[in-house]
Amino acid sequence: MSTPGPGRALALSLRHVSKAFGAVQALHDVSVECHEGEIHALVGENGSGKSTLLGIASGFLAPDEGVVEIGGAGLRRASPAGARRLGLGIAYQDYSHVLDLTVAENLYLAVPRDARPSRRRMDRWAGETLARFDLEIAVGMSVSDLSLAERQVLEVVKALLTRPKVLLLDEPTTALGPDAVEKLQLLVLEQARAGVAIVYVSHRLPEVLAVADRVTVLRDGVAQGTFEAKSVSEESLIALMIGRPLEVAFPERPAPDAEAEVALAVSGLYGERFGPIDLAVRQGEIVGIAGAEGNGQVQFLRALAGIERASGGSSCQGRELDRRSPLGPLRAGVVLLSGDRRGEALFPILSVRANATVQVLRRLARFGIVSRWRERTAVEPLARRLRVRMVSAEQPVAFLSGGNQQKVSLMRPFLRGDVKVILAEEPTQGVDVGARFDIYEALRSKTQEGVAALVKSSDPIELAGLCDRVVVMSRGRIVEEIPGDELGERRIVEAIVGSRSTVPRSKGSVA
C-alpha cells in the first residue's frame, strides 16, 4: 500500500458535484480528492452514483453543479478528449475494445498518434508492450476471441499506454481469478509508486482494503464519508453502503436431497478447449465450476447452451439435448445467463420490459399482437421481488447499474414456465454486495422450485457460500469435486492452485 506523503500534489479534485437524470438525483454535493501516488477506492451499491461520478471525472457527463480539476487544471466542459489532454486515463467496466480488430490493433488505437509505431512494426511493438506488463496474449488474435478476463486486463493496459496522471479503474477485477487479481494488484501498486493517482472502483471489499489508501463510500448519490483504509473493516463499509448491517451474506443452504432426479446429465462431452466431461446435476442443486481462467469453463457452459460446437452426450431430465443451435437447449428448458451482459445477454437500448419478456412474447400476445399491459403486469411485480432499481419498466437497460442489469437478465427464467436448468456465467460480475445477495436469493429460490443451476464463478467466496458442491476444472477437465461439507474459500483456492494449468488455444477438431 502506498500512502501519499505530505506535499504530494492533488491530482484529481471533484468538489460539490451534483447530477440529476430527470427526477432521479444520481449525485448530491459529492466531493472526492485523490493525490499523486494515492489509491483512492470508491465503493457503494449499484445505483449509488459511482458510475455517474466516474463519467463526470472522465468528461463523459457534465455535472449540474460542482467543479472538476485534473492535475490542477479545471475541466471546463464535458469532454473526454479534454480530460485525456489533462492527463486522465480510464479502464472501463464494459470495455472499449473494437472486437473485430486484433489485440495489436486495439493497443495501437489506444496510444496517442505521436507515440504510435509504424504499421509494419505494430505487432512487434504490441508484443513488447504486453511483455512489459508480463502478459501472455497473442497479439494477432482477434479481441472477440479473448476470454472476459483477458479483455479486462487488456483494458487496463490500454489505459496505462496513455501514461496518465490519474487512472480511473472501474471494476477492474470482475472477471479475474485469484492469480490474475494478484497480478493486477501488483501492477496497480507499481503505478501508484510511480506517482499515478488511482481511483479504484470495486465491489470486492477485501481487494479494496488490500490495495487502497483511502476509501470513499457512496449511498443513494450521497457521500457517507472518506476513511483511511487501514481504519475500517468490511463490515463497517457494508453498513455504510446499504444503511444497515448485512448479517447474512448468502441464503440458507438446504440439506442435499440424494433422491432428487437428475436435471442435467453430461457424458463424455468434449469440445474446443474442454473435455471429456462427465457430470450430473440434480433438481434443486447449485453446482459451482471453479478453476483458473482459460481452462475451458466458459466453453463448457456455452456448449451446453448450443452456442459452441461439442461432441458427446448431454440430456435434460432424461431427454437428449439438441445442441445444434441455442434454440434446442432453450426449448428443452436450459437457459444461459451470459457473463457478457451488454454484448450477449441484453439489448441495452431497449426497455426493462422488452428485455425481460423477449423470450415469452408468444405467451403475452393475443392474435399475434403483444400486449404491453400484459408485459408490464408480468414484469413490474417481478422487478419489485428482485429489487430492480429503475424509474419505470420503460427505462432503457443501458441506464441501469450493472447489478440491476444482471437482475433484468435473471428475470427471464422467472417469466418462463419451463426452465429446468440455469447455466450462470459470472452471475455477480461487477455487482455490489447488496445486489449480489438479491441475485443469490433469486437463484436459490429457483432451485427450491426444482430448477438445477450450474454456476461458473471466478470468486471462491461466492462459490463457497452459494453452491451445494463445487467441481474444479483444469486443462478442460474436471479434476476434483468438493462436497458441501468441505466448501470454504481456502479449500477452493487450494484446489485451483493445486491443479492450475491452461489449455492450448486449439484442441483438435470437433465433430
C-alpha positions in Angstrom: 0.0 0.0 0.0 1.4 3.4 -0.9 0.2 6.1 1.4 0.8 9.5 -0.2 3.3 11.5 1.9 3.0 15.2 2.8 3.4 17.6 -0.1 2.0 15.2 -2.7 0.1 17.3 -5.3 -3.6 17.0 -5.7 -4.1 15.0 -9.0 -7.9 14.8 -9.1 -10.4 17.0 -7.4 -14.2 16.7 -7.6 -15.9 19.4 -5.4 -19.6 19.7 -4.5 -20.6 17.7 -7.6 -24.4 17.1 -8.2 -26.1 15.4 -11.1 -29.7 14.5 -11.8 -31.3 12.5 -14.6 -34.9 13.7 -14.8 -36.5 13.1 -11.4 -33.6 10.8 -10.3 -30.9 12.6 -8.3 -27.8 10.5 -9.1 -25.3 12.6 -7.1 -25.8 15.3 -4.5 -23.0 17.5 -3.3 -20.3 14.9 -3.6 -16.6 15.8 -3.1 -13.7 13.4 -3.7 -9.9 14.1 -3.9 -7.1 11.9 -5.0 -3.4 12.8 -4.6 -0.3 11.7 -6.7 0.6 8.2 -5.7 -2.6 7.5 -3.9 -5.0 4.6 -4.4 -8.4 6.0 -3.6 -11.2 3.5 -3.6 -14.8 4.3 -4.3 -17.4 1.9 -3.0 -21.2 1.7 -2.9 -24.2 -0.3 -4.0 -25.2 -0.4 -7.7 -27.1 2.8 -8.3 -25.2 4.7 -5.6 -23.7 7.1 -8.1 -20.2 5.6 -8.6 -20.5 5.3 -12.4 -22.0 8.8 -12.7 -19.1 10.2 -10.7 -16.6 8.5 -12.9 -18.5 9.7 -16.0 -18.2 13.3 -14.7 -14.5 12.9 -13.8 -13.7 11.5 -17.3 -15.6 14.2 -19.2 -18.4 12.0 -20.5 -21.0 13.7 -18.3 -21.4 17.4 -17.4 -22.3 18.0 -13.7 -25.3 20.1 -12.9 -23.2 21.7 -10.2 -19.6 21.4 -9.0 -16.0 21.6 -10.2 -13.7 19.0 -11.8 -9.9 19.6 -11.7 -7.3 17.2 -13.2 -3.7 18.0 -12.3 -4.7 21.4 -11.0 -6.4 22.4 -14.3 -10.2 22.8 -14.5 -12.2 20.7 -16.9 -14.5 23.5 -18.0 -16.9 21.4 -20.0 -17.8 17.7 -20.6 -15.1 16.5 -22.9 -13.4 13.1 -22.8 -10.7 14.4 -25.1 -10.2 17.4 -22.8 -9.9 15.1 -19.8 -7.3 12.9 -21.6 -5.3 16.0 -22.5 -5.2 17.0 -18.9 -3.8 13.5 -18.0 -6.8 11.3 -17.2 -7.0 7.6 -18.3 -9.8 5.2 -17.7 -10.3 1.4 -17.9 -14.0 0.8 -18.5 -16.0 -1.9 -16.8 -17.8 -2.7 -20.1 -14.6 -2.4 -22.2 -13.7 -0.1 -25.0 -12.3 -2.7 -27.4 -13.0 -3.0 -31.1 -13.9 -6.7 -31.1 -13.2 -7.3 -34.8 -9.7 -6.0 -34.6 -6.6 -7.8 -33.3 -5.0 -7.2 -29.9 -2.2 -5.3 -31.6 -4.6 -3.1 -33.5 -6.5 -2.3 -30.3 -3.3 -1.3 -28.5 -2.2 0.8 -31.5 -5.5 2.8 -31.4 -5.2 3.3 -27.6 -1.9 5.2 -28.0 -1.7 8.9 -28.8 -0.9 9.4 -32.5 2.5 10.9 -31.9 3.5 7.8 -29.8 2.3 5.1 -32.3 4.9 2.9 -34.1 4.8 2.3 -37.8 2.2 -0.1 -39.0 4.8 -2.7 -40.1 6.3 -2.6 -36.5 2.9 -2.8 -34.9 2.8 -6.5 -34.0 6.3 -6.5 -32.6 5.7 -3.3 -30.6 2.4 -4.8 -29.2 4.3 -8.0 -28.1 7.0 -5.9 -26.4 4.3 -3.8 -24.7 2.4 -6.8 -23.3 5.7 -8.4 -22.2 6.4 -5.2 -20.1 3.2 -6.0 -18.2 4.1 -9.7 -18.0 1.1 -10.7 -20.2 0.9 -13.7 -22.5 -1.7 -12.8 -25.1 -1.2 -13.5 -28.8 -1.1 -10.0 -30.5 -2.5 -11.3 -33.7 -5.6 -12.7 -32.1 -9.0 -11.0 -32.6 -10.2 -9.4 -29.3 -13.5 -11.2 -29.8 -11.7 -14.5 -29.3 -10.2 -13.4 -25.9 -11.8 -14.5 -22.6 -13.5 -12.0 -20.5 -10.5 -12.0 -18.1 -8.1 -11.3 -20.9 -10.3 -8.5 -22.2 -10.4 -7.0 -18.8 -6.6 -7.0 -18.4 -6.2 -5.6 -21.9 -8.5 -2.7 -21.0 -6.2 -1.7 -18.1 -3.1 -1.9 -20.3 -4.7 0.3 -22.9 -5.5 2.9 -20.2 -1.8 2.8 -19.0 -0.5 3.3 -22.5 -1.7 6.9 -22.4 0.7 7.5 -19.4 -2.0 9.1 -17.3 -1.5 11.3 -14.2 -4.9 10.0 -13.0 -6.1 6.5 -13.7 -9.8 5.5 -13.1 -10.3 1.8 -12.7 -14.0 0.7 -13.0 -14.4 -2.8 -11.5 -11.0 -4.0 -12.9 -11.1 -7.5 -11.4 -14.7 -8.7 -12.0 -13.8 -11.5 -14.4 -10.4 -12.3 -12.9 -9.4 -15.4 -11.0 -7.2 -15.2 -7.8 -3.9 -15.3 -9.7 -4.9 -12.6 -12.2 -6.3 -10.4 -9.4 -2.9 -10.6 -7.6 -1.0 -9.7 -10.7 -3.3 -6.7 -11.4 -3.0 -5.5 -7.8 0.8 -5.6 -8.2 0.5 -3.6 -11.4 -1.7 -1.0 -9.6 0.7 -0.7 -6.7 3.6 -0.2 -9.1 1.8 2.6 -10.9 1.0 4.3 -7.6 4.6 4.1 -6.5 5.4 5.8 -9.8 3.2 8.7 -8.8 0.0 7.9 -10.7 -3.2 8.8 -8.8 -5.6 5.9 -9.0 -9.3 5.9 -8.3 -10.3 2.3 -7.8 -14.0 1.3 -8.0 -14.8 -2.3 -6.9 -17.5 -4.3 -5.2 -14.9 -6.7 -3.8 -14.2 -5.2 -0.4 -11.3 -7.5 0.5 -9.4 -6.3 -2.6 -10.3 -2.7 -1.8 -8.9 -2.9 1.7 -5.8 -4.7 0.4 -4.7 -2.0 -2.0 -6.4 1.3 -1.1 -5.0 4.1 1.0 -8.4 5.8 1.5 -12.0 4.8 0.8 -15.0 7.0 0.0 -18.4 5.4 0.4 -21.5 6.5 -1.6 -25.1 5.7 -0.8 -28.0 6.9 -2.9 -25.8 9.6 -4.5 -24.6 11.0 -1.2 -21.1 10.6 0.2 -21.1 8.8 3.5 -17.5 9.8 4.3 -13.9 9.2 3.4 -11.8 6.9 5.6 -8.3 5.6 5.9 -8.4 2.0 4.6 -6.5 0.6 7.5 -9.0 2.0 9.9 -12.2 0.4 8.5 -13.5 -3.2 8.2 -15.5 -4.9 5.6 -18.5 -5.0 8.0 -18.4 -1.2 8.6 -18.1 -0.4 4.9 -21.1 -2.7 4.1 -23.1 -1.0 6.8 -22.3 2.5 5.3 -23.1 1.2 1.8 -26.5 -0.2 2.5 -27.5 1.8 5.6 -27.8 -1.2 7.8 -25.6 -4.2 8.9 -25.6 -7.1 6.5 -25.9 -10.0 8.8 -26.2 -12.7 6.2 -24.1 -12.9 3.1 -25.7 -15.9 1.5 -29.2 -17.6 1.5 -29.5 -20.6 3.7 -28.3 -23.8 2.0 -30.8 -26.6 2.3 -29.8 -30.2 3.1 -28.9 -32.1 -0.1 -31.6 -34.4 -1.5 -29.9 -37.6 -2.7 -33.3 -38.8 -4.0 -33.8 -35.8 -6.3 -34.0 -36.6 -10.0 -31.1 -35.7 -12.3 -31.9 -32.5 -14.2 -28.7 -32.3 -16.3 -26.5 -35.2 -17.3 -23.3 -34.9 -19.2 -21.4 -37.9 -20.5 -18.1 -37.7 -22.4 -18.8 -34.2 -23.6 -15.8 -32.5 -25.3 -15.2 -29.5 -27.5 -12.8 -26.7 -28.2 -10.6 -26.4 -25.1 -12.5 -28.8 -22.8 -13.4 -32.4 -22.3 -14.2 -35.1 -21.9 -16.5 -34.2 -19.1 -18.9 -36.4 -17.1 -21.2 -34.5 -14.7 -24.7 -34.9 -13.2 -26.7 -32.0 -11.6 -29.8 -32.9 -9.6 -33.0 -30.9 -9.3 -32.8 -28.2 -6.7 -29.0 -28.2 -6.7 -26.5 -25.4 -7.3 -23.2 -26.8 -8.6 -20.2 -24.4 -8.9 -17.5 -24.5 -11.5 -14.1 -23.3 -10.3 -10.7 -23.1 -12.0 -8.0 -20.8 -13.2 -9.2 -18.7 -16.1 -8.7 -20.3 -19.5 -9.3 -23.9 -18.5 -12.4 -24.5 -20.6 -15.1 -23.5 -18.1 -16.8 -20.9 -20.3 -16.6 -23.1 -23.4 -18.2 -26.0 -21.5 -21.2 -23.9 -20.4 -21.6 -22.4 -23.9 -21.5 -25.9 -25.5 -24.3 -27.0 -23.2 -26.3 -23.9 -24.3 -25.8 -24.8 -28.0 -23.6 -21.8 -28.7 -20.3 -23.7 -29.3 -19.8 -27.0 -31.1 -19.2 -30.1 -29.0 -19.5 -33.9 -29.2 -20.7 -36.3 -26.6 -23.8 -36.8 -24.6 -26.0 -34.3 -22.7 -29.5 -34.7 -21.5 -32.1 -32.6 -19.6 -34.4 -34.6 -17.4 -33.7 -37.8 -19.4 -34.2 -36.3 -22.8 -31.1 -35.8 -25.1 -30.3 -32.1 -25.7 -30.3 -30.9 -29.3 -27.2 -28.6 -29.2 -27.1 -27.8 -33.0 -28.2 -24.3 -32.1 -29.1 -22.3 -29.0 -32.8 -22.9 -29.7 -32.6 -26.6 -28.9 -31.4 -26.3 -25.3 -33.6 -23.3 -24.7 -36.7 -25.2 -25.8 -35.7 -28.1 -23.5 -35.6 -25.6 -20.6 -31.8 -24.9 -20.4 -31.2 -21.2 -20.0 -27.8 -19.5 -20.2 -27.1 -16.3 -18.3 -24.1 -14.9 -20.2 -21.3 -13.1 -18.3 -21.2 -10.6 -21.2 -24.3 -8.7 -20.2 -24.2 -5.9 -22.7 -22.7 -7.9 -25.6 -24.9 -11.1 -25.4 -27.4 -11.1 -22.6 -29.2 -7.8 -23.0 -30.4 -5.3 -25.6 -29.1 -2.1 -23.9 -31.2 0.4 -25.9 -34.4 -1.5 -25.2 -36.5 -1.1 -22.0 -36.5 -3.3 -18.9 -39.9 -4.5 -20.0 -38.7 -5.5 -23.5 -35.6 -7.2 -22.2 -37.4 -9.2 -19.5 -40.2 -10.5 -21.8 -38.2 -11.2 -25.0 -38.3 -15.0 -24.6 -42.1 -15.1 -23.6 -43.7 -12.8 -26.2 -45.8 -15.6 -27.6 -47.5 -16.1 -24.2 -48.1 -12.4 -23.8 -49.6 -11.9 -27.3 -53.1 -12.1 -28.4 -53.9 -12.8 -32.1 -50.2 -12.2 -32.8 -50.1 -8.7 -31.1 -48.1 -8.3 -27.9 -50.0 -6.5 -25.1 -47.8 -4.0 -23.3 -50.3 -4.1 -20.4 -49.7 -7.9 -20.1 -45.9 -7.3 -20.3 -46.0 -4.7 -17.5 -48.3 -6.8 -15.4 -45.8 -9.7 -15.6 -42.6 -7.5 -15.2 -43.4 -5.0 -12.6 -44.2 -7.4 -9.6 -41.1 -9.4 -10.5 -38.9 -6.3 -10.6 -40.1 -5.5 -7.1 -39.4 -9.0 -6.0 -35.9 -8.9 -7.3 -35.4 -5.3 -6.1 -34.6 -3.9 -9.5 -33.9 -0.2 -9.0 -35.4 1.6 -12.0 -37.5 4.7 -12.8 -40.1 2.5 -14.6 -40.4 -0.6 -16.7 -39.9 1.6 -19.8 -36.4 2.7 -18.7 -33.7 1.6 -21.1 -31.5 -1.1 -19.6 -28.3 0.9 -20.7 -29.2 3.4 -18.0 -29.3 0.8 -15.2 -26.3 -0.1 -13.0 -24.5 -3.4 -13.5 -26.3 -5.2 -10.7 -29.7 -4.1 -11.9 -28.9 -5.1 -15.5 -28.0 -8.6 -14.2 -31.3 -8.8 -12.3 -33.1 -7.9 -15.6 -31.4 -10.8 -17.4 -32.3 -13.0 -14.4 -36.0 -12.1 -14.8 -36.2 -14.2 -17.9 -36.0 -17.6 -16.2 -38.7 -16.4 -13.7 -41.0 -15.4 -16.5 -40.6 -18.7 -18.4 -42.6 -21.5 -17.0 -40.4 -24.3 -18.5 -37.0 -23.7 -17.0 -35.2 -26.8 -15.8 -31.5 -25.8 -15.8 -29.9 -22.4 -15.4 -26.3 -22.0 -16.7 -24.9 -18.9 -15.0 -21.6 -17.4 -16.1 -20.2 -15.0 -13.5 -23.7 -14.1 -12.2 -22.5 -11.2 -10.0 -19.7 -9.8 -12.2 -19.5 -6.1 -11.4 -22.2 -6.3 -8.8 -22.1 -4.7 -5.4 -22.7 -6.6 -2.1 -26.4 -5.7 -1.7 -27.4 -6.6 -5.2 -25.2 -9.8 -5.0 -27.4 -11.1 -2.1 -30.6 -10.3 -4.2 -29.1 -12.4 -7.1 -28.1 -15.3 -4.8 -31.6 -15.2 -3.2 -33.2 -15.3 -6.7 -31.1 -18.3 -7.8 -31.7 -20.2 -4.6 -35.5 -19.5 -4.9 -35.5 -21.1 -8.4 -33.7 -24.2 -7.2 -36.3 -24.5 -4.4 -38.8 -24.9 -7.3 -36.8 -27.9 -8.6 -34.6 -26.0 -11.1 -30.9 -27.0 -11.2 -28.1 -24.4 -11.6 -24.6 -24.7 -12.9 -22.6 -21.6 -11.8 -19.2 -20.6 -13.2 -17.5 -18.0 -11.0 -14.0 -16.7 -10.5 -14.9 -15.7 -6.9 -14.1 -18.5 -4.4 -16.1 -16.8 -1.6 -19.1 -16.8 -3.9 -18.7 -20.4 -4.8 -18.3 -21.5 -1.2 -21.3 -19.6 0.1 -23.8 -20.1 -2.8 -23.2 -23.6 -4.0 -24.1 -27.1 -2.8 -20.9 -28.5 -4.2 -18.1 -27.3 -6.5 -16.2 -29.0 -9.3 -12.7 -27.8 -10.2 -11.6 -27.7 -13.9 -8.1 -27.8 -15.2 -6.9 -28.3 -18.8 -10.5 -28.6 -19.8 -11.4 -31.5 -17.4 -13.0 -31.9 -14.0 -10.1 -32.8 -11.8 -11.7 -32.5 -8.3 -15.1 -32.3 -6.7 -15.5 -30.5 -3.3 -18.6 -31.6 -1.4 -20.8 -29.2 0.5 -19.5 -30.0 3.9 -15.9 -29.2 2.8 -16.7 -25.9 1.0 -14.7 -22.9 2.0 -12.7 -20.1 0.3 -9.4 -21.6 1.3 -10.4 -25.1 0.2 -11.4 -23.9 -3.2 -8.3 -21.8 -3.7 -6.1 -24.7 -2.7 -7.8 -26.9 -5.3 -7.4 -24.3 -8.0 -3.8 -23.7 -7.3 -3.0 -27.4 -6.9 -4.4 -28.1 -10.4 -3.5 -24.8 -12.1 -2.8 -25.1 -15.8 -4.3 -23.6 -19.0 -5.3 -25.4 -22.2 -3.9 -24.8 -25.6 -5.9 -22.5 -27.8 -6.8 -25.3 -30.2 -7.6 -28.8 -29.1 -8.3 -30.5 -32.4 -11.4 -31.0 -34.5 -14.9 -31.3 -33.1 -17.5 -33.3 -34.9 
